[in-house]
Amino acid sequence: MDSIYVVGHRNPDTDSVVSAMAYASLQNALGGSHHYIAARYGHVNTETAFLLNRFGFQPPVHLRSVRTQVLDIDYDTPPMIGAGIPVSHAWNVLHSQNDSISALPIIEEDGRLFGMVTAGAMAQSDMDSIVNPHVSSIPVFNLLSALEGHVINAEKDIFDEISGDVIIALPGESAQIRPGSVVLCGNQKDMADLAISNGASCLIFCGSSLAETYRGRSSSTCLIASPFDAYRAARLIFQAIPVGRIACTEGLRFFHLTDYLDDVRETVIQSRFRSYPVLDEEDKVVGTLSRYHLIRPRRKKVVLVDHNEMGQAVAGLEQADIIAIIDHHRLADIQTGNPVFMRNEPVGSTTSIIAAMYQEHGLMPSRNLAGLMAAAIISDTVMFKSPTCTPHDRVLAERLARHAGVNCEELGKAIFSRGASADMSPDDLVRYDLKEFHLGTHSLTISQITTVDSEPFLKNRDAFIESLDKIRKDRHYDLALLMITNVLKEGSEILFSGDPEAIKSAFAVDDLHGNHVFLPQVLSRKKQIVPALSQIWG
């Protein structure tokens, strides 16, 4: 089942996190061919962490990018083989893949990569045996497997490995049977006796009834009976070599499931391998990939909630397929390759839109999720005091709160007493709830601290302005602005770095007190700050 990530904006606030969780839960409850995964782009703030803990939830998956990764492609999953198996078995495994696989990964006992073996390497080993018909330390078990044979020595004779020059015993060529040789014979008893007396390391009876004559004999020579003729047995001996000995084990290029395809392509272009091992997070082999896998990879599928602006979106969005956007902000600059489901409503919270979708489908979220959704609406509408708040937001929040068994007013007080803390550093507070905007040819960032007591924050005006200066200069913004919103006073202290004339013009302020001004009845970044600046910057 394919996965679809539901993700909010960077530096996520409570509405961004909860709307992702609620939408993923709704879609999974409706069923279908996809599995929806709630995600976040950034760390949860203290307010959101408090609410998640209160209602018994873990933070959503931390999504750092939606760039295409190795795990998004249909890489091959050939059989994994051990380094000790015979070359003959590896050859059969490779050719059972209908020529779709060019190499096999060889693994250690714990599943980690040992090496790679190709058909070419196995063919080269076979050709080398003609020039140098010598085998070294072939495990007897491998030899018996390749020859389909069995040892006929006395039971007390134990053999682990076989080495020596491979010789087919022919009449009149007894001089070739040297000590330590691997001798193959048919029904020539004299040659068999000579091999044993000369100290051959192994004597293989090929399709011969003579083997029964020697059954149970004790000898320092390993005696093996095989049904194959001498020529075929000779070839099979060399295919009994452990495949790990002919594998490529040095200079291997491999990739992990989490590697980005852009980086993989660069590596593949610069190397000549036909097949590359794919490893998981524990460095265990899970498959292989080749050049053709990189041609048309699957793109990640995402649903955007609580934003529709590239400057606020998860990294790598240009490599993903957007399938839906659920938002309550202005329409911005995100473009899609195909038609998508879009729901954009002028309400106070994206969670309100998703709560309405539950209602439209005749579903009710769980009690805990309902409580979390009510909290998100209360947070984003500043206890229903924000100008973005609509009667619809209040009705939905109260309905969810009743289902969860919580009180909206008490929940609101708990939320705004657990938000940004004056004990945090000015830099952290400026980044606590920061959003980036592009208005015409201008770019700016707006941070917001919502509190029931603004005095502890206002004591650090100068430090806040220094932090805003640094952000504006480092990121080349035209304006960096911080709203310290007091819920009880129903207004915001505006601190800024940038053109003071823009602030004067946008908010009709005649006199600025340095780089700050109090704006009564201004609570919303989305509905009051951004539109006012849009009027002067287009």
C-alpha positions in Angstrom: 0.0 0.0 0.0 1.5 3.3 -1.1 2.0 6.0 1.6 0.9 9.6 1.4 2.5 12.2 3.7 0.3 14.9 5.2 2.5 17.7 6.2 2.2 21.3 7.4 4.5 24.3 7.1 8.0 24.7 8.4 8.4 25.8 12.1 5.0 24.1 12.7 2.5 25.6 15.1 -0.3 23.6 16.8 -2.7 24.0 13.9 -0.2 22.8 11.4 0.7 19.7 13.4 -2.9 18.8 14.5 -4.5 19.4 11.0 -1.9 16.9 9.5 -2.8 14.3 12.2 -6.6 14.9 11.8 -6.6 14.7 8.0 -4.4 11.5 8.0 -6.7 9.9 10.5 -9.8 10.9 8.5 -8.5 9.5 5.2 -7.3 6.3 6.9 -10.8 5.9 8.4 -12.4 6.3 5.0 -10.3 3.5 3.6 -8.8 3.3 0.2 -5.6 2.1 -1.5 -3.3 4.5 0.2 -2.0 4.9 3.8 -1.8 8.4 5.0 1.0 9.4 7.4 0.9 12.5 9.5 4.2 14.4 9.3 5.8 17.7 10.5 8.5 19.8 9.0 10.5 20.9 12.0 10.4 20.4 15.8 7.2 20.8 17.7 7.0 23.9 20.0 6.4 23.8 23.7 2.7 24.6 23.3 2.1 21.8 20.8 4.2 19.4 22.9 2.1 20.2 25.9 -1.2 19.5 24.0 0.1 16.3 22.4 1.1 15.0 25.9 -2.2 16.1 27.4 -4.3 14.2 24.9 -2.0 11.2 24.7 -0.3 11.6 21.3 3.2 11.3 20.0 4.5 14.0 17.6 4.0 13.1 13.9 6.9 11.8 11.8 9.6 14.3 11.4 9.9 14.8 7.6 13.1 16.5 6.6 12.6 16.3 2.9 10.4 14.8 0.2 13.1 14.5 -2.4 13.0 11.2 -4.2 15.0 8.5 -2.4 16.2 5.0 -3.2 13.3 3.6 -1.1 10.9 5.3 -3.6 12.1 3.2 -6.6 11.2 -0.3 -7.6 14.7 -1.7 -7.1 15.3 -5.4 -7.7 15.1 -7.9 -4.9 17.2 -10.9 -6.1 17.9 -13.9 -3.8 20.7 -13.3 -1.3 23.4 -15.9 -1.3 26.1 -16.8 1.3 29.8 -16.6 0.5 30.3 -20.4 1.1 27.8 -21.8 -1.5 29.2 -23.4 -4.6 29.7 -21.3 -7.8 27.4 -23.8 -9.5 24.5 -23.0 -7.2 25.1 -19.3 -7.6 25.0 -19.7 -11.4 21.7 -21.5 -11.2 20.2 -18.9 -8.9 21.3 -16.1 -11.2 19.9 -17.7 -14.3 16.6 -18.5 -12.5 16.0 -14.7 -12.6 15.2 -14.7 -16.4 18.1 -12.4 -17.3 16.5 -9.6 -15.3 19.4 -9.6 -12.8 23.0 -8.9 -13.7 24.6 -9.7 -10.4 23.8 -11.3 -7.1 24.6 -9.8 -3.6 26.6 -12.1 -1.4 25.9 -11.6 2.3 27.4 -12.4 5.7 25.5 -14.5 8.2 24.0 -11.4 9.7 22.7 -10.1 6.4 25.4 -7.5 5.8 27.1 -7.1 2.5 30.1 -9.4 1.7 30.4 -8.8 -2.0 28.8 -9.0 -5.5 29.2 -11.8 -8.1 28.3 -11.5 -11.7 27.8 -14.0 -14.5 31.0 -12.7 -16.0 33.0 -13.4 -12.9 31.7 -17.0 -12.8 32.5 -17.5 -16.5 36.0 -16.1 -16.0 36.6 -18.5 -13.1 35.5 -21.4 -15.3 37.8 -20.4 -18.1 40.8 -19.9 -15.7 40.4 -23.6 -14.6 41.4 -24.7 -18.1 44.7 -22.8 -17.9 45.3 -23.8 -14.3 43.5 -27.0 -13.4 44.2 -26.7 -9.7 41.7 -26.4 -6.8 42.5 -25.2 -3.3 40.7 -26.0 -0.1 37.3 -26.8 -1.6 34.9 -27.8 1.2 34.0 -31.4 0.8 30.3 -30.5 1.3 30.5 -28.2 -1.7 32.2 -30.9 -3.8 29.5 -33.5 -2.9 26.8 -31.0 -3.7 28.3 -30.2 -7.1 29.0 -33.8 -8.0 25.8 -35.1 -6.5 28.1 -37.7 -4.9 28.8 -39.2 -1.5 31.9 -40.3 0.4 32.5 -44.1 0.5 35.4 -44.1 3.0 35.2 -45.8 6.3 33.1 -43.8 8.8 36.2 -42.9 10.9 37.8 -41.2 7.9 36.9 -37.5 8.1 37.7 -35.0 5.3 36.9 -31.2 5.5 38.6 -29.8 2.4 40.1 -31.0 -0.9 43.1 -29.5 -2.8 45.3 -30.5 -5.7 45.7 -30.6 -9.5 42.6 -32.2 -11.2 43.6 -35.2 -13.3 41.5 -37.6 -15.4 43.2 -41.0 -15.1 43.8 -42.5 -18.5 45.6 -45.8 -19.4 49.3 -45.4 -19.8 49.5 -42.0 -18.0 50.2 -43.2 -14.5 53.1 -40.7 -14.2 50.6 -37.9 -14.0 49.0 -39.2 -10.8 51.1 -37.3 -8.2 50.7 -37.1 -4.5 48.0 -34.5 -3.5 46.2 -34.8 -6.9 42.4 -34.9 -7.4 42.0 -38.0 -9.6 38.9 -38.9 -11.6 38.6 -42.5 -12.9 36.1 -44.9 -14.4 36.3 -48.7 -14.1 40.1 -48.8 -14.1 41.0 -50.6 -10.9 44.7 -50.3 -11.5 44.5 -46.5 -11.8 42.3 -46.3 -8.7 44.8 -48.4 -6.7 47.7 -46.3 -8.1 46.0 -43.0 -7.0 45.5 -44.3 -3.5 49.1 -45.6 -3.2 50.5 -42.4 -4.6 48.7 -40.4 -2.0 46.1 -38.6 -4.1 44.1 -36.2 -1.9 40.9 -37.3 -3.5 39.7 -40.1 -5.8 36.4 -39.6 -7.6 34.7 -42.7 -9.2 32.8 -41.3 -12.2 29.7 -43.3 -13.1 31.5 -46.5 -12.1 30.4 -49.7 -10.4 34.0 -50.0 -9.2 33.2 -47.6 -6.3 31.4 -50.4 -4.5 34.6 -52.4 -4.3 36.1 -49.6 -2.2 33.1 -48.8 0.0 34.1 -48.8 3.7 37.8 -48.8 3.0 39.9 -46.7 5.3 42.3 -44.4 3.5 44.0 -41.0 3.7 42.5 -40.4 0.2 39.0 -39.1 0.2 36.9 -41.6 -1.9 33.9 -40.1 -3.6 31.3 -41.8 -5.9 29.5 -39.6 -8.5 27.0 -40.5 -11.1 28.6 -38.1 -13.7 31.1 -39.0 -16.4 34.7 -37.9 -15.9 34.5 -34.9 -18.2 31.4 -33.5 -16.6 32.7 -34.2 -13.1 36.0 -32.4 -13.9 34.0 -29.3 -14.9 31.8 -29.5 -11.8 34.8 -29.7 -9.4 35.8 -26.1 -10.4 32.2 -25.0 -9.9 32.3 -26.3 -6.3 34.5 -23.4 -5.4 32.9 -21.1 -2.7 31.4 -18.2 -4.6 32.8 -15.8 -2.1 36.3 -16.4 -3.5 35.5 -15.1 -7.0 33.2 -12.2 -5.8 34.0 -8.5 -6.0 34.6 -7.4 -2.4 36.7 -4.3 -2.7 35.8 -0.9 -4.1 32.1 -1.7 -4.1 29.6 1.1 -4.6 26.4 0.7 -2.6 23.5 2.8 -1.6 21.2 3.1 1.4 17.4 3.2 1.2 17.5 6.8 2.5 20.0 8.1 -0.1 18.6 10.7 -2.4 18.3 9.8 -6.1 20.1 13.0 -7.2 23.2 11.8 -5.3 22.8 8.2 -6.5 22.7 9.4 -10.2 26.0 11.3 -9.8 27.7 8.2 -8.3 26.3 5.8 -11.0 27.4 8.2 -13.8 31.0 8.1 -12.5 31.3 4.3 -12.1 31.1 1.3 -14.4 29.2 -1.2 -12.3 26.0 -2.7 -13.7 24.4 -3.4 -10.4 24.6 -1.7 -7.0 23.6 -3.2 -3.6 20.9 -1.5 -1.6 21.2 -1.5 2.2 18.8 -0.7 4.9 19.5 1.4 8.1 21.2 -1.6 9.7 23.5 -2.0 6.6 21.7 -5.2 5.7 21.2 -6.0 2.0 17.6 -5.5 0.8 18.1 -5.5 -3.0 20.0 -4.1 -6.0 19.5 -1.3 -8.4 20.8 -0.6 -11.9 20.8 2.4 -14.2 17.4 1.7 -15.7 15.8 2.0 -12.2 16.8 5.7 -12.2 14.9 6.6 -15.4 11.4 7.0 -14.1 11.3 6.8 -10.3 8.1 7.0 -8.2 7.7 10.4 -6.6 6.6 10.8 -3.0 2.9 11.8 -2.6 2.1 14.7 -0.2 -0.9 16.5 1.1 -0.2 20.1 2.2 -2.1 21.4 5.2 -2.1 24.9 6.7 0.1 26.4 3.9 0.4 26.7 0.2 3.6 28.7 -0.2 6.9 27.3 -1.4 8.9 29.3 1.2 7.0 27.5 4.0 6.9 24.1 2.4 8.9 20.9 3.2 12.3 20.7 1.4 12.3 18.9 -2.0 8.6 19.6 -2.7 9.5 20.1 -6.4 10.3 16.4 -6.6 7.0 15.3 -5.0 3.5 14.9 -6.3 1.0 17.2 -4.4 -2.3 15.5 -4.4 -4.3 17.8 -2.1 -4.0 21.2 -0.3 -6.1 22.0 2.7 -5.6 25.6 3.9 -7.1 28.8 5.3 -4.4 31.2 4.1 -4.1 33.3 1.0 -3.3 31.5 -2.3 0.4 31.8 -2.9 3.0 30.4 -5.3 2.8 26.6 -5.1 2.3 24.9 -8.5 1.2 21.4 -9.3 1.8 19.1 -12.2 -1.7 17.7 -12.2 -5.1 18.8 -11.0 -5.4 18.3 -7.2 -8.1 18.4 -4.5 -8.0 22.0 -3.1 -10.0 23.2 -0.1 -9.3 26.8 0.9 -11.7 28.5 3.2 -11.7 31.9 5.1 -11.8 30.4 8.6 -9.6 30.8 11.6 -7.9 27.4 11.5 -7.1 24.6 9.1 -8.3 22.2 11.7 -11.7 23.8 11.5 -11.9 22.8 7.8 -10.9 19.2 8.6 -13.4 19.1 11.4 -16.1 20.0 8.9 -14.9 17.3 6.6 -15.4 14.7 9.4 -18.9 16.0 9.8 -19.6 15.8 6.1 -18.5 12.2 6.1 -20.7 11.4 9.1 -17.6 10.6 11.2 -16.5 11.8 14.6 -12.8 11.7 15.7 -11.8 9.8 18.8 -12.3 11.6 22.1 -8.6 12.4 22.4 -8.2 13.5 18.8 -11.4 15.7 19.2 -9.8 17.4 22.3 -6.6 18.0 20.4 -8.5 19.4 17.4 -10.5 21.7 19.7 -7.2 22.9 21.2 -5.7 23.6 17.7 -8.7 25.8 16.8 -8.5 27.7 20.1 -4.8 28.2 19.6 -5.0 29.5 16.0 -8.0 31.8 16.7 -6.4 33.1 19.9 -9.3 32.0 22.0 -11.8 33.1 19.3 -10.5 36.7 19.5 -8.5 36.7 16.3 -10.2 38.6 13.4 -9.7 35.4 11.4 -12.1 33.6 13.7 -15.6 32.9 12.4 -18.7 31.6 14.1 -18.1 28.3 12.3 -14.7 28.0 14.1 -16.4 28.5 17.5 -19.2 26.0 16.8 -16.8 23.3 15.6 -14.4 23.8 18.5 -17.2 23.7 21.1 -18.7 20.5 19.5 -15.3 18.8 19.5 -14.7 20.0 23.1 -18.0 18.5 24.3 -17.1 15.2 22.6 -13.7 15.2 24.4 -15.1 16.3 27.7 -13.1 19.5 28.0 -14.0 23.1 28.5 -12.9 25.6 25.8 -12.2 28.5 28.1 -10.1 26.3 30.5 -8.3 24.8 27.6 -7.5 28.2 26.2 -6.0 29.4 29.4 -3.9 26.3 29.6 -2.7 26.7 26.0 -1.6 30.3 26.3 0.1 29.8 29.7 2.2 26.9 28.2 3.4 28.7 25.0 6.6 30.5 24.4 8.5 31.2 27.6 10.3 34.4 28.4 13.1 32.2 29.8 13.9 31.2 26.2 16.7 33.1 24.3 15.6 35.9 22.0 17.0 34.0 19.0 14.9 30.9 19.9 11.8 33.0 20.5 12.1 34.8 17.2 12.3 31.3 15.5 9.6 29.8 17.7 6.7 30.5 15.3 8.3 32.0 12.2 6.8 32.2 8.7 8.3 33.4 5.5 6.3 35.4 2.9 6.9 36.8 -0.6 4.9 39.8 -1.6 5.6 41.0 -5.1 9.4 41.5 -5.3 9.8 41.7 -1.5 10.4 38.9 1.0 9.9 39.1 4.7 9.6 36.9 7.8 7.0 37.3 10.5 7.4 35.7 13.9 4.6 35.6 16.5 4.5 35.0 20.3 1.0 34.7 21.7 0.8 35.2 25.5 -1.5 36.4 28.3 1.4 38.4 29.8 3.6 40.3 27.4 5.7 42.3 29.9 8.4 39.7 30.5 9.0 39.6 26.7 8.9 43.3 26.2 11.9 43.7 28.7 14.0 42.1 25.9 13.0 44.5 23.1 16.6 45.4 22.2 17.7 41.7 22.1 14.7 40.8 19.9 15.6 43.5 17.5 19.2 42.3 17.3 17.9 38.8 16.5 15.6 40.2 13.8 18.5 42.2 12.3 20.6 39.1 12.1 17.9 37.0 10.4 17.1 39.8 7.9 20.8 40.3 6.9 21.7 36.6 6.9 18.7 35.6 4.7 18.5 38.9 2.7 14.9 39.7 3.7 13.5 43.2 3.2 11.8 43.0 6.6 11.9 40.8 9.7 9.1 41.3 12.1 8.0 39.9 15.5 4.5 40.1 16.9 4.2 39.8 20.7 0.4 39.3 20.9 -1.3 39.8 24.2 -4.6 37.8 24.3 -6.0 39.8 27.2 -5.1 43.2 25.9 -6.2 42.2 22.4 -3.3 43.8 20.6 0.3 43.2 19.5 3.6 44.8 20.1 5.4 44.9 16.7 9.2 44.8 16.7 10.9 44.9 13.4 14.2 45.2 11.4 14.0 46.9 8.1 12.4 49.9 6.4 10.4 51.9 9.0 8.5 53.7 6.3 7.0 50.4 5.3 5.6 49.9 8.8 4.3 53.5 8.9 2.6 53.2 5.6 1.1 49.7 6.2 -0.3 50.4 9.6 -1.0 54.1 9.4 1.5 54.9 12.2 2.7 58.5 12.5 5.3 58.0 15.2 7.4 54.9 15.8 9.2 54.3 19.1 12.5 53.1 17.7 11.9 49.8 16.0 8.6 48.9 17.8 5.0 50.0 18.0 1.9 48.7 19.7 -1.0 48.0 17.4 -4.4 47.6 19.2 -6.8 45.0 17.9 -4.1 43.4 15.7 -3.9 39.7 16.6 -3.6 37.9 13.2 -0.4 37.6 11.1 -2.4 36.2 8.2 -5.4 38.5 8.2 -3.9 41.8 9.4 -0.2 42.0 9.0 0.3 40.3 5.6 -2.6 42.0 3.9 -1.5 45.4 5.2 2.0 44.9 3.8 0.6 43.5 0.6 -1.1 46.8 0.0 2.2 48.7 -0.2 4.3 46.0 -1.7 1.9 44.4 -4.1 
